[in-house]
Amino acid sequence: MPTVYIETYGCQMNVADTELILGQLAAHGYERATAPDAADVILLNTCAIREHAEARVLGRLGELARHKRRRPDVRVGVTGCMAQHLRTRLHAQAPWVDLLVGPDGYRRLPELLGAAARAGDPHLALRLDPDETYAGLPVARDGGVRAWVTAMRGCDRFCTFCIVPYVRGRERSVPGPALVDEVARLAATGVREVVYLGQTVNAYRDGDWDFAELLRRTAAVPGIRRIRFTSPHPSDVSDRMIEAMAECAAVMPQLHLPVQAGSDRVLARMRREYTVGDYETLVDRLRARVPGLALSTDVIVGFPGEDETDFDATESLLRRVRYDSAFLFKYSPRDGTRAFTWQDDVPEAEKARRLERLIALQESISAEVNRALVGREVSVLVEGSARRPEGWMMGKSPQLKTVVFPGPATVGDLVTVQVESATSHTLLGG
């Protein structure tokens, strides 16, 4: 049987797409290889959100060229957002690549690999398909207690810094009954937690089903103990969604709510469609209705035109909201976005300084939030052995905090752990 080796770059949506690719290829006779050395097909499933990820992929393609030189019959492909975004550059810098497949071309991968075996020119599957959801296609998962489930694809928001609508297309939702059936199948295999994915996942809509309805239907699936989702857009958080979070015990009290900036002027330039006041009012509503809610966020520093006053406003927002954790980034211009045409006028050294300040602030806040849990009991979904100490186990709390505690414990069980100490990233139990 032919073998395929795949590397994944990017977020959970890329991980879910890799599982989809592997499932589709397995259904057509491919076996998964654990290393590129002897694989018949080598694929890089890529992200185009940030320049650093693209640079890593280009560097990795240079390393993989040696396999093509030693074994000319091996087929090398780039899939995902970077294939969609950088097709011309990839042709120029990596001419040995056999095929480029965008996020809507995975259904055709077996056909394209067959064609690539017969022809010398790169094969392209880069057309965005407004109807492609991959509903019903096989997915190859590695097992474990958690599964990523793509609820919707694409994005209609067109934030000025973001390339996603251009490389993943417009929003379309997987049919609700198909998602619930998939979750039921996962539960039958031992999955206890599902994470719904979508660029703006709470914009989900399938006929009469909105995102709140999807949450409620999924919460009723026997065997599913926990439901999470990422990433919602603040403007799409409805009262119905908040009520579903509050009323469904399986929906975890944890929410990743990207804010991106704490300045109204910067938010307007980003085209985020809310003000800081709107966002903080939403946070207050969520925390009032969902006790113990853990909040995380995304923040970009150094966006074009961001001055010291704007940055101070973002720093102040972090102090007020007191997120459990945050993903903090320097602005990275993306060719094809509206912001790319603007002057990138914040020097790199200044971006780095602002980023370091926010990281230090958030680390201290995260540590304080976690230390407040010392002495309390938390429910932990056991995921496996901890890296250290030997014999200890690890899992996640309802708030998605990593908990390390003495074993033994059975993977997939819910256990109660008393927190004895905490860092900014981990709770340690006794």
C-alpha positions as CSV (number, residue, x, y, z in Angstrom):
1,M,0.0,0.0,0.0
2,P,1.3,3.6,-0.7
3,T,2.3,5.5,2.4
4,V,1.8,9.2,3.3
5,Y,3.7,11.3,5.8
6,I,2.1,14.7,6.8
7,E,3.3,17.6,9.0
8,T,0.9,20.2,10.3
9,Y,1.5,23.9,10.8
10,G,-0.9,26.2,12.5
11,C,-4.0,26.1,14.7
12,Q,-6.5,23.4,15.7
13,M,-8.3,23.9,12.4
14,N,-5.2,22.8,10.6
15,V,-5.0,19.8,12.9
16,A,-8.6,18.9,12.1
17,D,-7.9,19.3,8.4
18,T,-4.9,17.0,8.7
19,E,-7.2,14.4,10.2
20,L,-9.6,14.9,7.3
21,I,-6.8,14.5,4.8
22,L,-5.5,11.3,6.4
23,G,-9.1,9.9,6.6
24,Q,-9.7,10.6,2.9
25,L,-6.4,9.1,1.8
26,A,-6.9,6.0,4.0
27,A,-10.2,5.4,2.3
28,H,-8.3,5.3,-1.0
29,G,-5.6,2.8,0.2
30,Y,-2.9,5.0,1.8
31,E,-1.2,4.1,5.0
32,R,0.2,6.7,7.4
33,A,4.0,6.9,7.7
34,T,5.7,8.2,10.8
35,A,8.7,9.7,9.0
36,P,9.3,11.2,5.5
37,D,12.3,8.9,4.8
38,A,10.4,6.1,3.2
39,A,7.0,7.7,2.5
40,D,5.6,7.7,-1.0
41,V,3.8,11.0,-0.4
42,I,5.1,13.9,1.8
43,L,2.6,16.6,2.6
44,L,2.9,19.8,4.6
45,N,-0.5,21.1,5.8
46,T,0.0,24.8,6.3
47,C,-1.1,28.0,7.8
48,A,-0.9,31.5,6.3
49,I,-2.0,33.6,9.3
50,R,1.4,34.8,10.2
51,E,4.6,35.3,8.3
52,H,6.7,33.2,10.7
53,A,4.6,30.1,9.9
54,E,5.2,30.6,6.2
55,A,8.9,31.1,6.7
56,R,9.1,27.8,8.6
57,V,7.2,25.9,5.8
58,L,9.5,27.3,3.1
59,G,12.5,26.3,5.1
60,R,11.1,22.8,5.7
61,L,10.4,22.4,2.0
62,G,14.1,23.1,1.4
63,E,15.0,20.3,3.8
64,L,12.6,17.9,2.2
65,A,14.0,18.5,-1.3
66,R,16.7,15.9,-0.5
67,H,14.0,13.2,-0.5
68,K,13.0,14.2,-4.0
69,R,16.7,14.1,-5.2
70,R,17.2,10.7,-3.7
71,R,13.8,9.3,-4.7
72,P,12.4,11.1,-7.7
73,D,9.2,9.1,-7.5
74,V,8.3,10.6,-4.1
75,R,5.5,13.1,-4.3
76,V,5.8,16.3,-2.3
77,G,2.7,18.5,-1.7
78,V,1.7,21.6,0.1
79,T,-1.9,21.7,1.4
80,G,-3.9,24.3,3.3
81,C,-3.9,28.1,3.5
82,M,-0.3,28.7,2.4
83,A,-0.9,26.7,-0.8
84,Q,-3.8,29.0,-1.5
85,H,-2.0,32.2,-0.5
86,L,1.5,31.8,-1.9
87,R,1.0,29.7,-5.1
88,T,3.3,31.9,-7.2
89,R,6.0,32.1,-4.6
90,L,5.9,28.4,-3.9
91,H,6.3,27.7,-7.7
92,A,9.4,29.9,-7.7
93,Q,11.1,28.9,-4.5
94,A,10.1,25.2,-4.4
95,P,9.8,24.0,-8.0
96,W,10.1,20.4,-6.8
97,V,6.7,20.5,-5.2
98,D,4.3,18.2,-7.1
99,L,1.0,19.6,-6.0
100,L,-0.7,22.5,-4.3
101,V,-4.0,21.9,-2.6
102,G,-6.1,24.6,-0.9
103,P,-8.5,24.2,2.0
104,D,-11.4,23.3,-0.3
105,G,-9.5,20.7,-2.4
106,Y,-9.0,17.8,0.0
107,R,-11.8,15.7,-1.5
108,R,-9.7,15.6,-4.7
109,L,-6.4,14.6,-3.1
110,P,-6.4,10.9,-4.1
111,E,-7.1,11.9,-7.7
112,L,-4.5,14.6,-7.7
113,L,-1.8,12.3,-6.2
114,G,-2.6,9.8,-9.0
115,A,-2.2,12.5,-11.6
116,A,0.9,13.9,-10.0
117,A,2.4,10.4,-10.3
118,R,1.9,10.5,-14.1
119,A,2.9,14.1,-14.8
120,G,5.8,16.3,-14.1
121,D,4.1,19.7,-13.5
122,P,2.6,20.7,-10.2
123,H,-1.1,20.1,-9.9
124,L,-3.3,22.7,-8.5
125,A,-6.6,22.4,-6.5
126,L,-6.9,26.0,-5.3
127,R,-10.5,26.9,-6.2
128,L,-12.5,28.1,-3.2
129,D,-15.8,26.2,-3.1
130,P,-18.6,28.0,-1.3
131,D,-20.5,24.7,-0.8
132,E,-17.7,22.5,0.5
133,T,-18.0,21.4,4.1
134,Y,-16.6,17.9,3.9
135,A,-19.7,16.6,5.7
136,G,-19.6,12.8,5.8
137,L,-16.0,12.3,4.7
138,P,-13.9,9.9,6.8
139,V,-11.6,11.4,9.4
140,A,-8.5,9.7,10.9
141,R,-8.0,10.6,14.5
142,D,-5.3,9.4,16.8
143,G,-7.6,8.6,19.6
144,G,-7.6,10.2,23.1
145,V,-10.4,11.7,25.1
146,R,-10.7,14.9,23.1
147,A,-11.7,15.4,19.5
148,W,-11.7,18.4,17.2
149,V,-14.9,18.7,15.1
150,T,-15.1,21.4,12.4
151,A,-18.6,23.0,12.6
152,M,-18.1,25.6,10.0
153,R,-15.5,26.8,7.5
154,G,-14.5,30.2,6.1
155,C,-15.2,33.7,7.4
156,D,-17.3,36.7,6.4
157,R,-15.8,39.2,8.7
158,F,-12.9,40.6,6.7
159,C,-10.9,42.1,9.5
160,T,-8.3,44.3,7.9
161,F,-5.3,42.3,9.3
162,C,-6.6,38.8,8.5
163,I,-6.0,36.7,5.4
164,V,-8.5,33.9,6.4
165,P,-11.5,35.0,4.2
166,Y,-9.2,35.1,1.2
167,V,-7.6,31.6,1.7
168,R,-10.5,29.8,3.3
169,G,-13.5,31.4,1.6
170,R,-16.8,32.5,2.9
171,E,-18.7,31.1,5.9
172,R,-20.6,27.8,5.4
173,S,-21.8,25.5,8.2
174,V,-21.8,21.7,8.4
175,P,-25.4,20.4,8.7
176,G,-26.3,20.1,12.3
177,P,-27.6,16.5,12.3
178,A,-24.4,15.4,10.6
179,L,-22.4,17.0,13.4
180,V,-24.5,15.4,16.1
181,D,-24.1,12.0,14.4
182,E,-20.4,12.5,14.2
183,V,-20.2,13.4,17.9
184,A,-22.3,10.3,18.8
185,R,-19.8,8.1,16.8
186,L,-16.9,9.7,18.6
187,A,-18.5,9.1,22.0
188,A,-18.9,5.4,21.1
189,T,-15.1,5.2,20.5
190,G,-14.3,6.7,23.9
191,V,-14.1,10.4,23.2
192,R,-15.4,12.3,26.2
193,E,-14.8,15.9,25.1
194,V,-15.5,17.6,21.7
195,V,-14.2,20.9,20.6
196,Y,-16.2,22.6,17.8
197,L,-14.0,24.6,15.5
198,G,-14.6,27.6,13.2
199,Q,-13.0,30.8,12.4
200,T,-16.1,32.5,13.8
201,V,-17.6,29.4,15.2
202,N,-20.6,31.1,16.9
203,A,-21.8,32.4,13.5
204,Y,-22.9,28.8,12.9
205,R,-26.2,28.5,11.1
206,D,-27.9,25.5,9.5
207,G,-31.6,26.2,8.8
208,D,-33.3,26.7,12.1
209,W,-30.2,25.7,14.0
210,D,-28.1,28.5,15.4
211,F,-24.9,27.9,17.5
212,A,-26.9,27.7,20.7
213,E,-29.1,24.9,19.3
214,L,-26.0,23.0,18.2
215,L,-24.6,23.2,21.7
216,R,-27.8,22.0,23.2
217,R,-28.2,19.1,20.8
218,T,-24.6,18.1,21.4
219,A,-25.0,18.3,25.1
220,A,-27.7,15.6,24.9
221,V,-25.4,13.0,23.2
222,P,-24.8,10.1,25.7
223,G,-21.2,9.7,26.7
224,I,-20.1,13.3,25.9
225,R,-19.0,14.9,29.2
226,R,-17.5,18.1,28.0
227,I,-18.1,20.6,25.1
228,R,-15.9,23.5,24.1
229,F,-15.5,25.7,21.0
230,T,-13.1,28.1,19.4
231,S,-13.0,30.8,18.3
232,P,-16.1,32.8,18.7
233,H,-16.4,36.4,17.5
234,P,-17.6,38.9,20.2
235,S,-20.2,40.4,17.8
236,D,-21.8,36.9,17.3
237,V,-22.2,36.1,21.0
238,S,-26.0,36.0,21.4
239,D,-28.2,35.7,24.5
240,R,-29.2,32.2,23.3
241,M,-25.5,31.2,23.3
242,I,-24.9,32.5,26.8
243,E,-28.0,30.7,28.0
244,A,-26.8,27.5,26.5
245,M,-23.5,27.8,28.2
246,A,-25.2,28.5,31.5
247,E,-27.8,25.8,31.3
248,C,-26.0,22.9,29.6
249,A,-23.7,21.1,32.2
250,A,-21.6,19.6,29.4
251,V,-20.7,23.1,28.0
252,M,-17.6,24.1,29.9
253,P,-17.3,27.4,31.7
254,Q,-14.4,28.5,29.5
255,L,-14.3,30.8,26.6
256,H,-11.7,32.1,24.2
257,L,-12.9,35.6,23.3
258,P,-10.5,37.5,21.0
259,V,-10.4,41.2,21.6
260,Q,-7.2,42.0,19.5
261,A,-6.8,45.6,21.0
262,G,-8.0,47.7,23.8
263,S,-8.3,51.0,21.9
264,D,-11.5,51.9,20.0
265,R,-9.4,53.7,17.4
266,V,-7.4,50.6,16.7
267,L,-10.4,48.3,16.8
268,A,-12.1,50.5,14.2
269,R,-9.1,50.3,11.9
270,M,-9.1,46.5,12.4
271,R,-12.8,46.5,11.4
272,R,-13.7,44.5,14.5
273,E,-17.3,45.9,14.7
274,Y,-17.3,46.4,18.4
275,T,-16.0,49.0,20.9
276,V,-14.0,48.4,24.1
277,G,-17.2,49.3,26.0
278,D,-19.2,46.7,24.0
279,Y,-16.6,44.0,24.7
280,E,-16.4,44.7,28.4
281,T,-20.2,44.8,28.7
282,L,-20.3,41.4,27.0
283,V,-17.6,40.1,29.5
284,D,-19.8,41.3,32.4
285,R,-22.9,39.5,31.0
286,L,-20.9,36.3,30.5
287,R,-19.4,36.3,33.9
288,A,-22.8,37.1,35.6
289,R,-24.5,34.2,33.8
290,V,-21.7,31.6,33.8
291,P,-20.1,31.4,37.3
292,G,-16.4,30.5,37.3
293,L,-16.0,31.3,33.7
294,A,-12.4,31.3,32.5
295,L,-11.6,33.8,29.8
296,S,-8.7,33.8,27.3
297,T,-8.1,36.1,24.4
298,D,-6.0,37.2,21.4
299,V,-4.1,40.5,21.3
300,I,-2.1,42.1,18.5
301,V,0.4,44.8,19.3
302,G,2.0,47.2,16.8
303,F,-0.9,47.4,14.4
304,P,-0.4,50.2,11.8
305,G,-1.1,53.5,13.5
306,E,-1.0,52.2,17.1
307,D,0.6,54.8,19.2
308,E,1.6,54.7,22.9
309,T,-1.9,55.8,24.0
310,D,-3.5,53.0,22.1
311,F,-1.1,50.5,23.6
312,D,-1.7,51.9,27.1
313,A,-5.4,51.3,26.5
314,T,-4.7,47.7,25.6
315,E,-2.5,47.2,28.7
316,S,-5.3,48.7,30.8
317,L,-7.9,46.4,29.3
318,L,-5.8,43.3,30.3
319,R,-5.6,44.7,33.9
320,R,-9.4,45.2,34.1
321,V,-10.6,42.0,32.5
322,R,-7.9,39.8,34.1
323,Y,-7.9,37.0,31.6
324,D,-6.9,33.5,32.7
325,S,-4.5,33.4,29.7
326,A,-3.8,35.3,26.5
327,F,-2.2,34.7,23.1
328,L,-0.2,37.8,22.4
329,F,1.4,38.6,19.0
330,K,3.2,41.3,17.1
331,Y,1.4,42.5,14.0
332,S,2.5,40.7,10.9
333,P,1.6,42.2,7.5
334,R,-0.2,39.8,5.3
335,D,-0.2,40.4,1.5
336,G,-3.8,40.5,0.3
337,T,-5.3,42.1,3.4
338,R,-6.5,45.7,3.5
339,A,-4.0,46.5,6.3
340,F,-1.1,45.4,4.0
341,T,-1.6,48.5,1.9
342,W,-1.1,50.7,5.0
343,Q,2.3,51.8,6.3
344,D,3.7,49.4,8.9
345,D,4.8,52.3,11.0
346,V,5.5,50.8,14.4
347,P,9.2,49.8,14.5
348,E,10.0,46.1,15.1
349,A,11.9,47.1,18.3
350,E,8.9,48.9,19.6
351,K,6.6,46.0,18.8
352,A,8.9,43.7,20.7
353,R,9.0,46.1,23.7
354,R,5.2,46.3,23.8
355,L,4.8,42.6,23.4
356,E,7.3,41.9,26.2
357,R,5.3,44.2,28.5
358,L,2.1,42.5,27.8
359,I,3.6,39.0,28.3
360,A,5.0,40.0,31.6
361,L,1.7,41.5,32.7
362,Q,-0.4,38.5,31.6
363,E,2.0,36.0,33.2
364,S,1.6,37.8,36.5
365,I,-2.2,37.9,36.1
366,S,-2.4,34.2,35.2
367,A,-0.3,33.3,38.2
368,E,-2.6,35.3,40.5
369,V,-5.7,33.8,39.0
370,N,-4.4,30.3,39.4
371,R,-3.0,30.8,42.9
372,A,-6.5,31.8,44.0
373,L,-7.5,28.2,43.2
374,V,-5.1,26.7,45.8
375,G,-7.0,24.8,48.4
376,R,-10.0,24.2,46.1
377,E,-11.2,21.0,44.5
378,V,-11.4,20.8,40.7
379,S,-12.9,18.2,38.4
380,V,-10.3,16.8,36.0
381,L,-10.8,14.9,32.8
382,V,-7.8,12.5,32.8
383,E,-5.8,12.6,29.5
384,G,-2.7,10.6,30.3
385,S,0.6,10.5,32.0
386,A,2.3,13.7,33.0
387,R,5.8,14.4,31.7
388,R,7.0,14.7,35.2
389,P,7.1,13.7,38.0
390,E,7.2,10.0,37.2
391,G,4.0,8.3,38.0
392,W,1.9,11.4,37.9
393,M,-1.1,12.1,35.6
394,M,-2.4,15.1,33.8
395,G,-5.7,16.4,32.5
396,K,-7.8,19.5,32.1
397,S,-10.2,21.3,34.5
398,P,-13.5,22.6,33.3
399,Q,-11.7,26.0,32.8
400,L,-9.2,24.2,30.5
401,K,-6.4,24.6,33.0
402,T,-3.7,21.9,33.0
403,V,-3.8,19.9,36.2
404,V,-1.0,17.6,37.2
405,F,-1.6,15.2,40.1
406,P,-0.4,11.8,41.6
407,G,-1.5,8.7,39.8
408,P,-2.8,6.2,39.2
409,A,-5.9,7.3,37.3
410,T,-7.8,5.9,34.2
411,V,-7.7,7.9,31.0
412,G,-11.1,9.3,30.2
413,D,-12.3,9.3,33.8
414,L,-13.4,12.4,35.7
415,V,-11.5,12.7,39.0
416,T,-11.6,15.3,41.7
417,V,-8.3,16.9,42.6
418,Q,-7.5,19.3,45.4
419,V,-5.1,22.1,44.2
420,E,-2.1,22.4,46.4
421,S,0.0,24.8,44.4
422,A,-0.1,26.7,41.1
423,T,2.0,28.4,38.4
424,S,0.8,30.7,35.7
425,H,0.3,27.7,33.4
426,T,-0.4,24.7,35.7
427,L,-2.3,23.6,38.7
428,L,-0.6,20.9,40.9
429,G,-2.8,18.6,42.9
430,G,-2.3,16.2,45.8
